[in-house]
Amino acid sequence: MLTFLRKIRKSVIDSGATRKYLLYAIGEILLVMIGILLALQVNNWNEKRMVRKSELATLIAIRSEFSSNQNIINNCIRNQSNMKLANDSLLYHVGPKAPFLSLEKFQNWIWTIGDAPYCRLSSDVVEDIKNSGKLSTISNEQIRLAITGWTSSLENIRIEETEFRSEFSRQFMPYTNIHISWTDVDRNILKPTPWELTNANFEYQHQSLLKQSKFANILHQHGWRRGRLIVKYNNMVALTNKILTNIDSAIDMF
């Protein structure tokens, strides 16, 4: 192509036709400019295509993690709700004039509330996306803002859980360790037991524990804590569902 253009230019110059040469020079410049513009257009198109490809991969990765978290958080709500129900049932039977509570029910409820578990939500993918700057590739502003809010909510939940576990370790376990035998509770609840548990050979009266105001205060405080966590978990479910719905809509547009 260049050789052909050079031959035309040489012939025009040799003929002495200045006007024709000027027109040719302008045409050559225009061709070069058009070529540059086309190259830039192709380059921009490729860049946009790569950005869209990266955005799609980011959305799919987030969707996978949030779908898994959706199941985890629902399990956490069920578990924490069962614990709160057992906690409140025990609290109902605490006090000098409270209804009689059998040892079997007492052990079942005390065993149910004998833990303050973390809700093991995953944020590895989201944190990696934020740290790598890929979050900015998501064109949907609602999704970006919702993900930022989700990470803040998760941090708030972890703070609440950590405070509760600390409180649980300082209050519930030391107090119950004095008044009941956890060996007997485990042996009676975990039938058949996954390990050999023998009788503790200690005498204790669960009814005496149910008459103590300190035990009532501990149950009241922990019931309040569990209720707060359930509310936060439910809010997290709503936010997760909203993000998943928006991500599905965004993916459908690709």
C-alpha positions in Angstrom: 0.0 0.0 0.0 2.8 2.4 0.9 4.7 1.5 -2.2 1.7 2.3 -4.3 1.2 5.6 -2.7 4.9 6.5 -3.2 4.6 5.8 -6.9 1.5 8.0 -7.2 3.3 10.8 -5.3 6.4 10.5 -7.5 4.4 10.6 -10.7 2.5 13.7 -9.5 5.7 15.5 -8.6 7.4 14.6 -11.8 4.4 15.9 -13.8 4.8 19.3 -12.1 1.1 19.4 -11.1 1.5 21.3 -7.8 -2.3 21.5 -7.2 -2.7 17.7 -7.7 0.2 17.1 -5.3 -1.3 19.2 -2.6 -4.6 17.3 -3.0 -2.7 14.1 -2.9 -0.8 15.2 0.3 -4.1 16.1 2.0 -5.6 12.8 1.0 -2.6 10.9 2.4 -2.8 12.8 5.7 -6.5 12.0 5.9 -5.8 8.3 5.3 -3.2 8.3 8.0 -5.6 10.0 10.5 -8.4 7.7 9.7 -6.0 4.7 10.2 -5.0 6.1 13.6 -8.6 6.8 14.6 -9.6 3.2 13.6 -6.7 1.8 15.6 -7.7 3.8 18.7 -11.3 2.8 18.3 -10.3 -0.9 18.1 -8.0 -0.5 21.1 -10.8 1.2 23.1 -13.2 -1.5 22.2 -10.8 -4.1 23.3 -10.2 -2.3 26.6 -14.0 -2.0 27.2 -14.4 -5.7 26.4 -11.7 -6.7 28.9 -13.3 -4.5 31.6 -16.7 -6.0 31.0 -15.2 -9.5 31.1 -13.5 -8.6 34.4 -16.8 -7.2 35.8 -18.7 -10.4 34.9 -16.0 -12.6 36.6 -16.2 -10.3 39.7 -20.0 -10.5 39.8 -20.0 -14.3 39.4 -17.4 -14.7 42.2 -19.4 -12.5 44.6 -22.6 -14.3 43.7 -21.0 -17.6 44.6 -19.7 -16.5 48.0 -23.0 -14.7 48.9 -25.1 -17.7 47.8 -23.0 -19.9 50.2 -23.4 -17.2 52.9 -27.1 -17.2 52.4 -27.3 -20.8 53.6 -24.9 -20.2 56.4 -26.7 -17.2 57.8 -30.1 -19.0 57.7 -28.5 -21.9 59.7 -27.2 -19.4 62.2 -30.6 -17.9 62.6 -32.2 -21.3 63.3 -29.5 -22.3 65.8 -29.5 -19.0 67.6 -33.3 -19.0 67.7 -33.3 -22.5 69.2 -30.8 -21.3 71.8 -32.9 -18.3 72.7 -36.0 -20.4 73.0 -34.2 -22.8 75.4 -32.8 -19.7 77.3 -36.3 -18.2 77.7 -37.8 -21.5 78.7 -35.2 -21.9 81.4 -35.8 -18.3 82.5 -39.5 -18.9 82.8 -38.8 -21.7 85.4 -36.4 -19.5 87.5 -37.6 -18.0 90.7 -39.0 -19.1 94.1 -42.5 -19.5 92.8 -41.7 -20.7 89.3 -43.2 -23.9 87.9 -41.4 -27.2 88.6 -38.9 -28.2 85.9 -37.8 -31.8 85.5 -34.1 -32.7 85.4 -34.5 -34.1 81.9 -35.8 -30.8 80.5 -33.3 -28.8 82.6 -30.4 -30.7 81.2 -31.7 -30.5 77.6 -32.1 -26.7 77.8 -28.9 -26.0 79.7 -27.0 -28.1 77.1 -28.7 -26.2 74.2 -27.5 -22.8 75.6 -24.1 -24.0 76.6 -22.3 -22.3 73.7 -22.0 -18.9 72.1 -21.0 -19.8 68.5 -19.7 -17.5 65.8 -21.7 -17.4 62.5 -18.9 -18.4 60.1 -19.8 -16.1 57.2 -17.2 -15.9 54.4 -15.8 -12.6 53.2 -12.6 -13.8 51.5 -13.8 -13.1 47.9 -15.2 -9.7 48.8 -12.1 -8.6 50.7 -9.9 -9.8 47.9 -12.0 -7.9 45.3 -11.9 -4.7 47.5 -8.2 -4.9 48.1 -7.4 -5.5 44.4 -9.5 -2.6 43.3 -11.8 -4.8 41.2 -14.9 -3.5 43.1 -14.6 -0.3 41.0 -15.1 -2.4 37.8 -18.7 -3.1 38.8 -20.7 -0.5 36.8 -23.9 -0.9 39.0 -23.5 1.7 41.8 -26.2 0.0 43.9 -24.3 -3.2 44.0 -21.0 -1.4 44.9 -22.7 0.5 47.8 -24.6 -2.6 49.0 -21.4 -4.7 49.1 -19.7 -1.9 51.1 -22.7 -1.9 53.5 -22.6 -5.7 53.7 -18.9 -5.7 54.9 -19.7 -3.1 57.5 -22.7 -5.2 58.8 -20.5 -8.3 58.9 -17.9 -6.4 61.0 -20.7 -5.2 63.3 -21.9 -8.8 63.7 -18.4 -10.1 64.6 -18.0 -7.4 67.2 -21.4 -8.4 68.8 -20.5 -12.1 68.7 -17.1 -11.4 70.3 -18.6 -9.4 73.1 -21.2 -12.1 73.7 -18.6 -14.9 73.8 -16.5 -12.9 76.2 -19.5 -12.3 78.4 -20.5 -15.9 78.1 -17.0 -17.1 79.2 -16.9 -14.7 82.2 -20.5 -15.3 83.4 -22.3 -18.4 82.3 -19.6 -21.0 82.3 -17.9 -20.2 85.6 -21.3 -19.9 87.4 -22.8 -23.2 86.0 -19.5 -25.0 86.6 -20.1 -24.5 90.3 -23.7 -25.7 90.3 -24.0 -28.5 87.8 -22.0 -31.4 86.4 -21.5 -30.9 82.6 -20.3 -34.5 82.5 -23.7 -35.7 83.5 -25.4 -33.3 81.2 -23.3 -34.4 78.2 -23.8 -38.1 79.1 -27.6 -37.8 79.3 -28.0 -35.7 76.2 -25.4 -37.3 73.9 -26.9 -40.8 73.8 -25.1 -42.8 72.5 -22.1 -40.6 73.3 -19.3 -40.2 70.8 -16.9 -40.9 73.6 -17.0 -42.8 76.9 -18.6 -40.6 79.6 -19.0 -42.0 83.1 -21.0 -40.6 85.9 -19.5 -37.6 87.6 -20.4 -38.9 91.0 -21.3 -35.5 92.3 -24.6 -34.7 93.9 -26.3 -31.5 92.8 -29.9 -30.1 92.8 -30.9 -28.3 89.6 -33.9 -26.9 91.5 -31.6 -24.9 93.8 -30.0 -23.3 90.8 -33.4 -22.3 89.5 -34.1 -20.4 92.7 -31.1 -18.0 92.4 -31.5 -14.5 91.2 -28.0 -14.4 89.7 -28.8 -17.3 87.4 -32.0 -15.4 86.3 -29.9 -12.3 85.6 -27.4 -14.2 83.5 -30.2 -15.8 81.5 -31.9 -12.5 81.0 -28.7 -10.9 79.8 -27.9 -13.7 77.4 -31.4 -13.9 76.1 -31.1 -10.2 75.2 -27.7 -10.8 73.5 -29.1 -13.7 71.5 -32.1 -11.6 70.4 -29.8 -8.8 69.2 -27.8 -11.3 67.2 -31.0 -12.8 65.6 -32.0 -9.3 64.5 -28.6 -8.6 63.0 -28.6 -12.0 61.2 -32.1 -11.3 59.8 -30.9 -7.9 58.5 -27.9 -9.6 57.0 -30.2 -12.0 55.2 -32.2 -9.2 53.7 -29.1 -7.4 52.5 -27.6 -10.5 51.1 -30.8 -11.3 49.2 -31.0 -7.8 47.8 -27.4 -8.0 46.6 -28.0 -11.4 45.0 -31.1 -10.1 43.2 -29.2 -7.1 41.8 -26.2 -9.2 40.8 -28.6 -11.7 38.9 -30.1 -8.7 37.1 -26.6 -7.3 36.2 -25.4 -10.7 34.9 -28.5 -11.1 32.7 -27.5 -7.9 30.9 -24.2 -9.3 29.7 
